[in-house]
Amino acid sequence: MSSEILKVALIGNPNTGKTSVFNHLTGLNQQVGNYPGITVEKKVGFCKLSQHQKAKIIDLPGTYSLNASSLDESVVIELLMNKNDDDFPDVAIVVSEVENLKRNLLLFTQIKDLEIPTLLVINMADRMKRKGISIDIPVLEKELNTKIALVSSRTKDGIEDIKALLRDCKNIPSGTCLDTSQIDEEYFDSLQKTFPNQSLYKLWLVITQDVNFGKIEKKTIKDATSFATKPSSELKRLQHKETIYRYKFINDVLKKGYVVDKSKAIDLRSKLDRILTHKVFGYVIFFAILLLIFQAIFDWSSIPMDFIDATFTTLNSWVKDTLPPGQFTNLLADGIISGLGGIVIFIPQIAFLFLFISVLEESGYMSRVVFLMDRVMRRFGLSGKSVVPLISGTACAIPAIMATRNIENWKERLITILVTPFTTCSARLPVYAIIIALVIPDKRILGIFNAQGLTLMSLYLIGFASAILAAYILNKTLKIKSKSYFVVEMPNYKLPMFKNVFINVLEKTKTFVFEAGKIILAISIVLWFLASYGPGEKFNNAEEIVTAEMMNQDISSANLEHKIASYKLEHSYIGVVGKTIEPIIMPLGYDWKIGIALATSFAAREVFIGTLATIYSVGNTDDDATLKKKMEKETFINGGKVFTFASGISLLLFYAFAMQCMSTLAIVKRETNSWRWPLIQLFGMSGIAYITALIAFQLLN
């Protein structure tokens, strides 16, 4: 073992407080990334043990056992079995919790039998008195052949004991807990003779576990002449026998050193569960909480978002007023600063959404929601864990897609990622609001319901229904090998820990800003370039051409500038794009100006409104007209109105389905570790949007 840096693997069942222990040991000295080639999150932190020694702590994904059923669990097994891995641990810490010690010890005994020095941490010790639990630590240490730290992550008691045990890690026993050969003596004896220099339990895991859940197919072992592998059905029988054998051992151990006196326990959990998971009231409570959360998200995030927007607008103006005119100033103001503003303005929504999700997870309520919704969602190829991302998508698809990380099944997670952008996000609202105001009359239906309000609600329902339908189709068509097990831990209810919530929100926000932000900023600069430069004489001599055309007209200097800007935009590269795609979008009822708005709104859907505001801010009369009035007056060359009921509905449906958000594509690329899926999203959703908009316009026109 290294005397300088001790490599420690932190392992445990979900909801044992493993993340809290990791945060206490490492503080903010953490690094978050992905394991090479896969999308599983890798968290590494450093902990100072003494003046000359520190520990590198790898926080492995939560797992119930070494019988892998998900990509997360396969990561744990592969790391523990590969001594050539740079992160192969000198010491393993298995975090358990005091109320579910029996179940947690199954994983502990499996890791111990790999002959890795293993430390057992029993967390949530502050509940022992309330639950009537007493533990004889020396007895358990002897029976389990290990060292034990009794800790409370809530009060921080015992954290220093973990550090002390790591400093003295040479005294942590490395022997096994059980005699693995007892599962089937003849078979294991043959196995040991064939591979005499290998750990017996490690050989057993190599034979029984499929630990390659990604694109790589399962690795198989060539049979040695003196050893023949058993058929799959027989191996499964022996796995069941192993589990029974281990639990028998665990029961015998706990009888000697673990006592629960239920007469002293006070338990409110069962009473709350009967209400929160009720087949009727459970759903009512859940949707009431969601309504409260998203109302708070929109209300609370609007203040910092408006502040950020105003700040970057002021900074943009300050740069233009302070620096000398030129292309560098324009690039800095309109490209870089505007691009950064487009990144930073998402932070409040992301932070608030993950704040609420973290609070619900920390309190133990989110597991009840997952359990409640699983039966409904499974019919469409999803699971209960897909509910949170789909509903989160109504605020913003970016944090919603990031929230899919808690879905163990890769196929279910991928489907959730692909369909989440169908749900109506807040970026669509500016587009919906102005188009609805233009083409839907402000009148009452049945004397109660506002027609414009019903239209907006219908668009939300269309989005969610599309996501569910797309999930059903993808589930039937995607040929991805994956194992589907729905195992959800029902943890005790508890008050959320501020430190855990803060670190979770901080890490998720940092991930967005520094990972997706790089792509967003780059594309923003490209869009600025395309709108600021153009080919040919018409763009380069725009000022002379427009001035000559306006020479005999009474026009203010401000309107002349607008005319020149509009002319340059029309003949810029992005204008050429608009004119080029005009024949394609004409059947939808759009002109080239809407085409430019569609192209520029790829950066973000709400850019559609800003683009139209720039294009329509021309004319020599009604300078104070609102964007809505200017859009109402907009006509084709033949005099027909651009924005009619038919073209308006077409545009609404286009934005309901189209993937007009580069930041979402960037996040999908990051979460799937491939450009394949975001490109499928882009072209698939755009195709659906085009066909739907085309049918709507042709039927209504």
N, C-alpha and C positions, 0 to 999 in steps of 0.2 A: 504493500500500500504506500501511496505517496505521503510523505511527511508534510508536504506543502499544501496540496489540494486533495481533499478527500471527496471522492465521487459518491454521492448518496442518491439512491432512487427512492422517491416518496410515492407509496402505493397505497390503495385503499378502496373499499366499496364507495359508491356514490353516497353523499349525505352523511359521511362520517366526520366532516370538519377538516378534511385533508387540505383544502385550500386555505383555511384559517391557519392551520399549523405552518403551511408553506409561507404565508404572508408574515406571520410572526417571526419565523426564522430568517427571512430574507428582507423584509420591509419593502422598500421601493427599489431595491437592488436586483431587479428582475429583467429578463430578456424574453420576449415572446416572438415566436416564429412558427414555422411549420416543419415537420419532419421531411427530409429530402424526398421529393417525388410524390408526396401524398398531402392531403388537406388537413390531417390531424394536427391540432395546435400543440406546439412544443413550448413549455414554460421552463425556464432555467433561472435559478437565483443563486446568490452567493451569501454565505453566512460566515462571519468571523468567529472561529472557535477559541483561538488564543492569539498571542502576539505573532506567532510564527506559523499558524495553521488556519486555513479556512476550508469550508466545505462548498463544493459545487452541488447544488440540490436540483435534481431533475424531477419536476412534478408530472408524473405519468397520468394518463387518462384514468378515470374511475373504472374499476372492473370488479365483478362479483367473484370471479374465479379465474383460473388459467385455462378454462374450457372456453375458448374464444368464440363469440357470436357476432362480433362487429369489428370494424377497422380499428377503432380505439383500443379494444382489448388485444388485437393482434400485435399492436405496437408494443404493449407491455411484455408479451411473451417473447417476441423477437429480441428485444433488448436484453431480457434476463437470460436468454439462451445463447447469445452471441458474444463470446469473450473477446472477439476481435473488434467489437464496436467501441468507438472512442468514449462512449458514455456508459460502458459496462460498469455497474456499480461496485465499489469496494464494500459498501454497506447498503442494505435495503431497510427502509423504515415502513412498516405496515401500520397504517392508522386505522384504528377500530373505534367504536363508540360504546359507551358503558352499557347501554340498554340492549344492544344487539350483538353482544360479544360472541355468542354462539355462531351466528351466521358469518360474522367477520373473520372468525378464526379459520374457516375453510380456506380462504385465500392465504392466510398466514402460514398454515401448515404446508400448502403446496409450494410456496416460495422457499420456505425453510428446507424442504426436501430437495431443492436444487443446490443445496450446500453453499448458499450465499449467506454470510453473516447477516442475521436479520434481527432488527430491533422492533419490539411491539410497543406501540403508543396507544394507550387507552384514553380516548378523549371524552369530553363532557363530564368530567368528574364532579362538577358542581351540581349535577342532578342526582348524585348517588343518595344523598340524604332524603331528598324529596320523593325519590322512587323506591326507597327502602332497600337499597343495594349496598352490600359490603363485599370487598375483595381482599383476599389474602395474597398480596403481591409475591412474597418469597415462595409460596407454594406454587403459584402459577409459573414463576420463573424456572423453578426446578422441573416441573412437569413438561413445560414447553421447550426447555433447553434454550432459554434466551434471556435477555435483559428487558425489563418493562419500565416504561415511564408513564405515570398516571398524570394526565394533564387536563386543564380546562382552557380551551382556546378563547373562551369568553372572558375569563379573568386573568389569563396569561400564566396561571399557575402551572408549573411543570415544564415550561419551555426551556428554562435553564438546565433542567435535568436532562433533557434531550441533548443539549449541547455538551454537557458533561459526559454522557455516555458515548457521544461521537468522538470526543477527545480521547477517550479510553477505549476506542473501538476494537483494539486488539483482544480485549477480554470478552467481546461478544461471541458466544459459541457459534461455530459454523457447521456443526453436525446436523443431522436430520431429526425430524420429529417422529416419524413413523418408519416402519420397515415396509417399503413399497412392495416387496416381493410377496407379502401376505395376500395381495389381491389375487394372484394366481402363481403359486410357487414354481410350478413346472415351466410355465411360459416365461416368467421373469428370470429364472435360472438360466434358461437357454439364451435369453437376450443378453444377460450379463457375460456369459461365456463367449458369445459372438463379438461383443464390444467391451472387452475387459477394462479398458482405460477410461470409460465414459461413466458419468453419473447415471444411475439406473433410472431415476425419475425423469431426468432430462431426455433419455432415450424414449421413455414412455410418451412424453409430450410430443416429441418429433414424429412418432408413429401416429398419434391420435389427433393432432391438431392441424387444421388448415390455417396457417398464419399468413397467407398471401391473399388478401382480399381485394387487392387492386387489379391492375391489368395483367399481373403475372399469374400464371396458372399454378395450381397446387404442386409443390415439390414432392416427389416420391422417393422412397429409399429402395435401392436395389437389394433384393434378398441375398443374404449370404448363404453359403451352402449348408451351414449348420443351423440356420434360423429361417423360419417361414412366418411371414406376417399373417395374422388372423383376418378373416373376412370382416367387412365393416360392421355387420350386425353383431358379431361376437365382440368386437372392440367397444361398441356402444354398451353392451352388457357389462363388460369389465369396467367401463367408466362409471356406470351406475353403482357397481359394486365398490369402486374406489370411494365414491361420495359417501356411501353408507358406512364404509370402513372409517373414513375420516370423522364423520359426525359421531360415530360410536366413541372414538378416541376423545373428541372434544367434549362430549357429554361426561365421560369419566373424569377428565381434567377439571371441568367446571364444578362437578360435585364436591371436589376437594377444596376449591378456593374461591367460589363465587356463589353468593347467597342473595336471594331476592325475597324480602318480607313484604308481600303485597298489602298486608294489613296496615302498613305505615305509608303506603303510596297514595298520592292524590292525583288522579288522572282525568283531565278534561278533554283529552284527545278524542276519545271515542264519541263523546257528546257532540263535539264540533264536526267530526267526520260524518255523522248521521245527517247533519244539516247541509254541509258544503258539498257532499257527494250524492245528495238526494236526486232522484231521477227527474224531479220537477224543479224544486227550489234550488238545487245545485246550479242549473242552467240560468235561472233568474238572477241569482246572486252573482254568477260569473259575468253575465252581460251587463249587470249594473256596475260592477267594478270596472269593466272595460269602458263603459260610457264615461265614468268618472275619470279614468286614466287619460283617455284621449281628449276629453274636454280640457283637462289640466295641461296636457302636452301642447295643445293649440294655444291655450291662453297664456301659459307661462313662457313658451318658446317665442311667442310673437314679440315680446319686449326685447330680449337680447338679439333676436334676428333683425328687428327693425334698427336696433342700435348698430349692429354689425354692418347692415346695409348702408345706413347713413354714414358710418365711419369710413367705409371704403369709397363711397361716393364723394365725400369730402376730401379724402386722400387723393382720389383721382383728379378732382378739380385743382387741388393744391399743387400737384405735380405739374399739371398743364400750365398753371399760372406762374409757377416758380422757375421751372427749367426752360431753357430756350426751345422755341418751336423746332420740330424735326421728327424724323421717323423713330429715333431712339426714345424720345419723350412719348410719342404715340404708342410705341410698343410697351413701354413701362406702364403707362396709364391705362390704355384700353386692352392690352394683352395680359401682362403679368399681374397688375393690381386687380383687374377685373376677374382674372382667372383665380387668383388667391381668394378674392371675395366669394366666388362661386363655391370654393371648398369650405371656407370658414363658416359661411352662413348656415351650413348643414349641422354644425356642431351642437347648437342648443337642442334640436330635435333628437339627435343621436344620444346626447347625454341624458336628457330627460327620459327618453324611452328606456334606455338601459338602466337608469335609476329605478324606474318602476319595476322592470323585469327582475332586477337584482333584489329589490325588496320582497317581491312575491316569492322568488326562489329561496331567499334566506329565511323567510318566515315559514316555509314549508307548504304554502298554499299552491304553488305552481304544479307540484306533483299531483294534487287533487284535480286540477284542471285537466292535466294530461290524461289521467285515469277516466275522467268524466267524458272527454271528447273522443277517446280512442275508438269506441264502437261505431260512432258516426263516420269518422274520417276514414276508417279502414276500408269501407266499401268503395272508396275512390282511389285506392292505392296509397293512401297516406296513413299516418298514425296520429294519435292524440298530440304528440309533440310538434306536429306541423301546424297546430292551431295558433300558437303564439306568433310565428313568423307571418302567417297569412293575415292575421288581424293587425299586426304591427305594420304591415305594408300600407295600411290606410294613412299612416303618418308619413312614412318614407320607406321605399323598398331597400335602401342601403342597409340600415340597421336591421331590418327584417331578415334579409338574406344572411347577415352575420349571425343572427339569432338561431339559424338552422344548425349550428355546431353541436347542439345537444341531441341531435337525431343520430343514433348510432348506425342505423341501417343506411348504407350508402345510396341505395336505389331510392328510398323514401326521401333522403336528404336532397338528392339531386333533383327529384321531381318537385319538391317544395321550392327549391331555388329557381327552377325554370318557370313555375307558375305564379310565384309571388308577385312579379311585376304586373300581372293582370289586375290585381286589386287596386282600387283608385287611391292614389297617393295625393298628398297635399299640393304637389307641384302641378297637378292637373287642374286644380280648383280655379286659378286665374283664367285659364283657357275656357273651362266650362262656364264660369260666371259671365264673361263678356259675350260668348256666343249664345248662351241661353237668353241673356238680356236682349240680344239682337233679334233672335228669330222665334222665341217663344212668347206669346202674349201674356201680359201680366193680368191674369184673370183667375177667378175662383171656379173650382169644379165641385159640384154638389153644395156650393155655398160655403164650403169649409176649407178645402185643400187648394193651395196656390199651385197653378200649373207649372210655374218655373221651379218651385220647390220639389214637386213630384218628378219633374224631369231630372233634376239633380240626384234625387234619391234613386231613380231608375238606373242612372249611370253607375252608381255605387253597387247596386244589385247585379247589374250586368257584369261588372268587373269580378265580383266574387263568384258568380255562377260560371264565368269563363274559366276562372282558376280551377274550380272543382272539375269541370268538364275536361279541361286540358290534362289535369292530373289523372283522370280516369283513362284517357286515351294513351298517355305516356306509360302508364302502368301496364297497359296491354301490349304496347309496341316496343318498349325498351327491353332489350335482351341483356340484362346485367345480372351476373351471378351474385346473389346476396342472400344472407340468412336473415330471416325476419322473426325476431323474438320481441314480444312486448313485455319488458320487465321494468316496472316503475317502483321506485322506493317511496314509501309513505313515511317521511320523517316526522319527527315531533314538531309541533308548532313552537316557534321561538321568536323572540324579538331580533330583528336583523342587526348584524354587527356593522356599525358605521364604517370601520376600516375596510372590511371586505367589500361593501357596496362601493366605497370610494375608489378602491383599487380596480374593481371590475369596470366601473364607468370610465375611469382614466385610461385603462388599457384598451378598451374598445374604441374610445374616441381617438387615441393616438394611432391605433391601427388604421382607422379611416383616413386621418389627416396625412400620415406619412406614406401609406401604401397606395391607396386609391388616389390621393391628392396629387401624386407625381404624374399620373396618367391624365387626370383632369386638367392640370395646369398645362401640360404639353399640348393637348387638343385645343384648349382655349387659345393658345398662342397661334396654332395653325389656323383656327377660325378667324382670328384677328387679321392674320396675313391675307387670307382669302378675301376678306371684306375691305382691306386697305389697299390692295393692289389689283391691277387689271391689265389685260392685254390690249394693245392697239392704241390708235390715236384718240378714240372717243374717250377713253379713261384719262389719258395723259393731258388732253386738252379740254377737259370737261368745263373748266371755268370760262374759257374763251367761247366755247360753243353755246353754253347756257346764257352767258352775258349777251352774246349776239342775238339770240332768239328773243330775249327779254328786253332788248334795247328800246323798242317802241311802246312798252307797257309800263304802267305806273306800278312799280313793285318796290317794297321796302327792302333795305339791305338784308334784314333778317330772313325774309322770304326768299331772297335771291340765294342766300347761303344754303337754305333748305333745298332749293331747286338744284343747286350744284351738288350738294351731298347726295340727293336722291339720284341724280344722273350718274354720279360716280359709282354709287352702290349698284345701279342697274347694269353698269358696264364693268364692274369689278369681277374678279374670278367667281365670287359667290353669286353675283348677278348673272353671270354666264351660266352657272349651274342652274339658277332659277329658270332662265329662258330655255335651257336645254331640256329640263324636265317638264316644261309646261305642256308639251303634247301628251305626256304620260298622265299628268294630273288634271288636265282639262275634262276628261270624262267624269271626274269626281266633282266638278263644278268649281275648281280653283283656278286662279290666274297665276302669273309668274311671281307676283309679290307674295302671295300665300306660299308659293313654292320656295321662295327664299326663307320665309319664316319657318317652314317645315325643315329646311336644311339646317338653319342656324339653331333651331330648337333641339337639335341632336345633343347640344351641350347640356341642356336642361329644358324640360317642357315649358316652364314659365318664360323662357327666352322668346317664345312665340309672340307673346304680347309686346315685349320690348322691341322686337324686330318690326312688328306692324306699326308701333308708335313712331319709330324712326321713318319708315317708308311713307306713312300717311301724314307726317308733319310737313306738308307742303301746301302751296296755294297762296293766293294773294288777298283773300278776303277774310274768312272766318278764322282768325288766328287763335282765338280763345276756345274753339270748338274742342269738345272732348274726343277721345279716341273712338268712343261708341258712335258719335255723330259723324265722324270722318269715315268710319267703316260703313255706316248706313248709306252714305252718299257715293261710295266707291262703285264704279261701273266698268264693264268691259268696253272694248272699242265700239261695239255695236250699240251701246247705250243700256244694255241690260244690267241689272243690279248683280253685284258679286255675291253679297250675303243675302240669300233667300232662305226660306224654310228648308228647302231641299239641300242646298249647299251647307247650311248650318248644321243640320242633323248629320250629314255626311262627315263634316269636320269633327263633330262631337264623337261619333263612332270611331273615326280614325284615331283620335287621341285616346279613346278608351282602350284600344287594342295595341297601338304601335309602341315599340320599344324606343322612345325618344328620350334617352337618358344615358349619357356616356358614363356617368359615375356609377350607375347600376351595372353596366357592362364591365366596368373595371373591377367592381366588387365580385361579380360572378366569375371573372377570370381568376381572381385571387383565391376564391373559395373552392373552385374546381381545379385549380392549378393547370388550366388548359384554355386556349382560345376557342376550342371546338364548341363548347356549350354556349358561351356568349354569342358566337356567330350564328349558331342555330336559333338562339333566342331572337337575335336582331332580324334575321331574314324571315324566320317563321312568324313572329308577331307582326312584322311589317307587312308580310303577305296577307295575313288574316285581316289586318287593318285596311289594306287597300281593297280587298275583295268586298268586305263588309260596307265600306264607304261607297264603293262603286254601285253596289246593289241598291243601297239606300237612296243615293242621288237619282239613279235612273228610274226607280219606282216612284219617287216623290216629285220629280221634276215635271 
